[in-house]
Amino acid sequence: MLAAQRPATVKDEVDMLELLKSLVFAVCMVPVMMALILGAIYGLGEVFNLFSAIGHRESSAARK
């Protein structure tokens, strides 16, 4: 025999709306955080390239 389903209440609808809002927030924040992390990696790479260029400039001047 099939069990009778209870009708959806306002609380159920509110809970579902909260879940949907949380899902939308998570879906929007994933690419934002990925962009921030990739930007930080790129920025640190540029900083270390500057430090590296300073070291190479001094050593190439000493060789000449």
Backbone torsions as a table, in degrees:
resi	resn	phi	psi	omega
1	MET	NA	142.7	178.7
2	LEU	-81.5	137.6	177.5
3	ALA	-78.6	141.0	179.7
4	ALA	-74.2	132.9	177.8
5	GLN	-85.8	141.3	177.0
6	ARG	-81.1	150.0	-179.9
7	PRO	-69.1	149.4	179.1
8	ALA	-67.3	135.5	179.5
9	THR	-101.7	172.0	178.5
10	VAL	-62.9	-36.5	179.2
11	LYS	-63.0	-40.4	178.0
12	ASP	-62.1	-40.9	-180.0
13	GLU	-67.6	-38.2	178.3
14	VAL	-66.2	-42.5	178.2
15	ASP	-61.4	-41.5	179.8
16	MET	-66.0	-38.9	177.8
17	LEU	-63.8	-40.9	177.5
18	GLU	-62.7	-41.8	178.1
19	LEU	-63.0	-42.2	179.5
20	LEU	-65.6	-39.9	178.2
21	LYS	-64.1	-40.4	178.3
22	SER	-65.2	-40.0	178.9
23	LEU	-64.2	-44.6	179.2
24	VAL	-63.0	-41.7	178.4
25	PHE	-61.3	-45.0	-179.8
26	ALA	-64.3	-42.4	-179.2
27	VAL	-64.5	-35.4	178.8
28	CYS	-75.3	-34.4	-175.1
29	MET	-79.1	-24.3	-179.3
30	VAL	-59.9	-52.8	179.4
31	PRO	-66.2	-31.0	178.2
32	VAL	-64.6	-47.1	-179.9
33	MET	-66.7	-37.9	176.8
34	MET	-61.4	-42.2	179.2
35	ALA	-64.2	-41.0	178.5
36	LEU	-64.1	-43.1	-179.4
37	ILE	-66.6	-44.8	178.6
38	LEU	-64.2	-38.2	176.8
39	GLY	-63.8	-39.6	178.0
40	ALA	-65.6	-41.0	177.7
41	ILE	-62.9	-45.7	179.4
42	TYR	-62.5	-44.0	-179.8
43	GLY	-63.0	-42.8	177.6
44	LEU	-64.8	-36.8	176.4
45	GLY	-61.3	-42.1	178.4
46	GLU	-65.0	-40.6	179.1
47	VAL	-62.3	-45.9	-179.5
48	PHE	-69.3	-30.2	174.3
49	ASN	-65.2	-38.0	176.5
50	LEU	-63.3	-45.1	177.3
51	PHE	-61.2	-40.8	-179.4
52	SER	-65.6	-40.9	-179.9
53	ALA	-64.8	-36.2	178.2
54	ILE	-63.7	-43.8	179.3
55	GLY	-65.3	-40.1	179.8
56	HIS	-70.1	-35.1	-179.4
57	ARG	-64.4	-42.6	-179.8
58	GLU	-68.2	-39.6	-178.5
59	SER	-73.6	-32.6	178.9
60	SER	-72.5	-31.7	177.0
61	ALA	-69.5	-34.1	179.6
62	ALA	-72.2	-29.8	-178.9
63	ARG	-72.7	-30.6	-175.0
64	LYS	-76.4	NA	NA
